[in-house]
Amino acid sequence: MPAARQDDPWFEAGVRALGDRWVLRILYAARDGVARFNDIADRLGVSRPVLAARLVHLVGWGLLTKQEYRPDGLRCRYEYRLTARGLAALAVLDEIRAWAASEQPTFQGVERQLTIIGQSRETHSEGRSS
């Protein structure tokens, strides 16, 4: 398989499709069987406007389907279900998670260093503004 380059259109498409924390969380919730808008919002703690935008995104990319249902006497509502494409994306994300878990000690060290660097920069920039 050829290595992905920075200007690789397929890599860029994958990042656009999956490169958002809410998109990832919604996909995992869908895999767990959470399908209705309010249930997803409650489970994830995501704002309704953000959730609505991400669901449109996921349906547009073919990762979820939007299926109508009508509770007794109420207006039409929708459920969101994983597609085969969504399941395939989750398989890739599971591999990334497994890789990250195997690298946990390294990541924890890097996160500590980045936190220290970030705090140092904040302190340094605060000192300049005085």
NORNORJO-V373744 format. One record per residue. N is the residue number from 1. RES is the residue in one letter. PHI is phi in radians with two decimals (NA if undefined). D_CENTER is the distance of its C-alpha to the mean C-alpha in Angstrom with 2 decimals. Layout:
n	res	phi	d_center
N	RES	PHI	D_CENTER
N	RES	PHI	D_CENTER
This chain:
n	res	phi	d_center
1	M	NA	25.76
2	P	-1.20	25.93
3	A	-1.22	23.95
4	A	-1.27	21.20
5	R	-1.74	22.62
6	Q	-1.04	21.09
7	D	-1.75	22.20
8	D	-1.21	21.19
9	P	-1.12	20.06
10	W	-1.28	18.26
11	F	-1.12	16.21
12	E	-1.06	15.52
13	A	-1.10	14.56
14	G	-1.09	12.03
15	V	-1.14	10.47
16	R	-1.11	10.71
17	A	-1.26	9.21
18	L	-2.08	6.07
19	G	-1.44	6.34
20	D	-2.49	4.32
21	R	-1.08	3.23
22	W	-1.23	3.99
23	V	-1.02	3.13
24	L	-1.10	2.30
25	R	-1.16	4.82
26	I	-1.13	6.56
27	L	-1.06	7.14
28	Y	-1.14	8.51
29	A	-1.09	10.42
30	A	-1.09	11.80
31	R	-1.12	12.98
32	D	-1.39	14.67
33	G	1.63	16.45
34	V	-1.44	15.12
35	A	-2.12	15.80
36	R	-1.62	17.37
37	F	-0.84	16.06
38	N	-1.10	17.80
39	D	-1.16	16.86
40	I	-1.12	13.09
41	A	-1.03	13.80
42	D	-1.15	16.14
43	R	-1.15	14.16
44	L	-1.61	11.13
45	G	1.26	13.42
46	V	-1.60	11.62
47	S	-1.18	14.28
48	R	-1.12	15.51
49	P	-1.10	15.51
50	V	-1.15	11.86
51	L	-1.07	11.09
52	A	-1.02	13.78
53	A	-1.14	12.54
54	R	-1.20	9.05
55	L	-1.15	11.14
56	V	-1.04	13.59
57	H	-1.03	11.22
58	L	-1.16	10.14
59	V	-1.18	13.85
60	G	-1.07	15.01
61	W	-1.45	13.38
62	G	1.34	14.90
63	L	-1.54	11.99
64	L	-2.28	13.18
65	T	-1.90	16.74
66	K	-1.92	18.11
67	Q	-2.07	21.19
68	E	-1.33	23.82
69	Y	-2.51	25.49
70	R	-2.33	28.27
71	P	-1.10	29.11
72	D	-0.80	32.90
73	G	1.25	34.27
74	L	-1.86	31.01
75	R	-1.20	29.31
76	C	-1.10	26.99
77	R	-2.29	23.41
78	Y	-2.30	20.48
79	E	-2.00	18.44
80	Y	-2.09	15.31
81	R	-2.14	15.65
82	L	-1.13	14.06
83	T	-1.71	16.07
84	A	-1.04	17.39
85	R	-1.12	15.08
86	G	-1.12	12.01
87	L	-1.10	13.82
88	A	-1.12	14.55
89	A	-1.11	11.02
90	L	-1.11	10.44
91	A	-1.08	13.72
92	V	-1.15	12.69
93	L	-1.12	9.70
94	D	-1.11	12.41
95	E	-1.15	14.73
96	I	-1.10	12.72
97	R	-1.07	12.48
98	A	-1.07	16.21
99	W	-1.09	17.08
100	A	-1.09	15.58
101	A	-1.12	17.45
102	S	-1.24	20.55
103	E	-1.76	20.40
104	Q	-0.88	19.93
105	P	-1.03	23.34
106	T	-1.14	22.79
107	F	-1.10	19.42
108	Q	-1.09	21.04
109	G	-1.13	23.94
110	V	-1.14	21.96
111	E	-1.06	20.00
112	R	-1.07	23.46
113	Q	-1.09	24.93
114	L	-1.13	22.31
115	T	-1.11	22.79
116	I	-1.10	26.52
117	I	-1.08	26.41
118	G	-1.08	24.37
119	Q	-1.15	26.85
120	S	-1.11	29.70
121	R	-1.13	28.66
122	E	-1.08	28.29
123	T	-1.10	31.71
124	H	-1.12	33.21
125	S	-1.23	32.04
126	E	-1.14	33.22
127	G	-1.12	36.54
128	R	-1.26	36.92
129	S	-1.38	36.42
130	S	-1.34	39.26
